[in-house]
Amino acid sequence: MAKNARKQTERIALCGLLVSLMLVLGYVESLIPVAVGIPGIKLGLSNGVLLFAIYLLDIPTAFILMVLKVGLSGLLFGGVSAMMYAFAGGLVSMICMSLLSRMKGVHPITVSMVGGVAHNVGQVGLAMLMLHTPKLLYYMAILMLVGLVTGAVTGVAASSVLKHLKKLKK
């Protein structure tokens, strides 16, 4: 019983560290001007942490981490509307990344790229519903391209970390 309790404690501590890391990365990301004049474009650094959670922990834990990150960063840095958009993007992204990550032969970089695109689709989809305007589809096209690029960057970083962590596990 003591061994299970220790494993559970280690898992909770790891999840706390991952949420903290996502919050710090989100804050740092807010300080980096990616594309001046184009609202909504971010690097998606926290996506790398979620990718790590999907591959090395499990999907339900990754979903919980995403919800905690959205809620806490919304309380600390944003507001209710920011939380709604972040949750919509995060939910669509997590669903897509979770499904792809379990398919044989799909590389984590591809999973991250799809996650970046899906995040933008979720956010713009919510905006289209709330604002009752289909004209945001034009903006979604731009964000999808950006999501591919930022997802690739995040995926390369996360893939590199995953490779080294798997070596440590052995």
N, C-alpha and C positions, 0 to 999 in steps of 0.2 A: 504493500500500500504506500509506503514511504517513497518508493521509486516513482510511482504514478503521480503522487503529489508534487514531487520535484520536477517531473517533466511538465506538468500543468503550470507550475510556477514559472519555469523557464519559458514556456510558450507565451504566457501572459506578459512577461517582461519583454520578450522579443517583439510582441505586438505593440506594446507601449513605445518601444524604441522606434519601430517602423512608423507609427503615427506621428511621433515627434519629428522624425526625419522628414516625413511628408510635409508637415507644417513649416519646418525651417526651409525646405526647398521651395514651397509655395511662396513664402515671404521673400526669399532671395529672388525668385522668379519675378515677383511683382516689382522689383527694383531694376530689372533689366528691360530697357526699351527694345522690343524686338522689331516691330514695324510701326514706326511713327505714322499716324494718320489712318491706320487700319485697326479699328477697335476689335477686341476679342482674340487677338493673336498672342499666344503664349507658347513657351517651349514644352510645357507638359512634363516637367522634371519629376513630379510625383508619380507619373505613369510608370516610371522605371521601378519604383518601390512596389507598386501594385503588381507589376510583371514578376518581380522577385517573389512576391507572396503567392501568386498563382502557381508558379513552378515549384517553389520549395516548401510551401506550406500546403494550403488547400484552397479551393474556390470559395467555400463559405467564409473562411477567415478573411480572404481578400475582399469579399463584399463588405464584411463588417469594417475592415480597415478603411475602405472607400467611404462608407457612411460616416465613420468617425472623423475622417479628414475633412469631408464636406461640411459636417456640422460644426466642428471646432474652428475651421478656417473661416466659415461664415460668421460665427460669433466673434472671432478675434479681428478679422480683417474686412469683412464684407457686410452683409445684411441678409434679410430674408430673400430678396430677389436674387442676390448672388448665389445663395444656397440653392434656390430652386433651379437655376440654370446649371450650376455645378452638379447637382444631383441628377438632373436629366441627362447631361452629358456623361457623367460617371456611370450611370446605370446602363445606358446603351453601350458604352465602351466596355464595361465589365462583362456584359453578356456576350458581346462579340469576341473579346479576348479569351474568355473562359471556354467558349465553344471551340475556337481555333486552337487553343493551346493543347487540347486533348486529341487533336487530329495528328496522325503520324506524318512526319516529314515536313511539318510547318515550323519554320524557324522562329525563334522569339523576336527577331527583328521584324518579320512579317506580321506577327501578332501585335507588336507595338504600333506598327504603321496603321493597321486596321483599327486599333484602339484609338489612335489619334484622329483618324477620319470619323469614326463612330461617335467620339466625344463631341466633335463639332456638329455632326448631324443631329445628335440629341439636343444640343443647345439651340440650334437654329430651328429645329422642329418645334420645340417648346415656344420659342419666340413667335413662330408663325401661328401657333394655336392661340397664344395670348393676344397677339396684335391683329389677328384676323387678316393677314396679308401673305399671299403666296409670292410676292415679289422678293422675299428674302431668299428664294431659291438661287437667285443670281449671286448673292453674297455667300451662300453655302458652297457654291462651286469654288470660290476663292479659298474658303476655309478648308475645304476638302484637300486641295493641293497643299496648303500649308500643313495640314494634319499629316499628310504623307511624309513630308520632309522632316517635321519635328518628331514624328513617330519613329522615323528611321534613326535620327540622332539619339533619341532616348533609348531606342531598341539596341543600338550598337553598345551604348554604355551599359545597359542592363545585361545584355548578353555577355559582355566581358566579365562583369561581376559574377554572373551565374556560373560561368566557366571556372573561375577561380574558386568560388565557394564549393562547387562540386569536387574539385581537387582536394580541398581541405576536409571535406566529409569523408573521403576515402582514407 
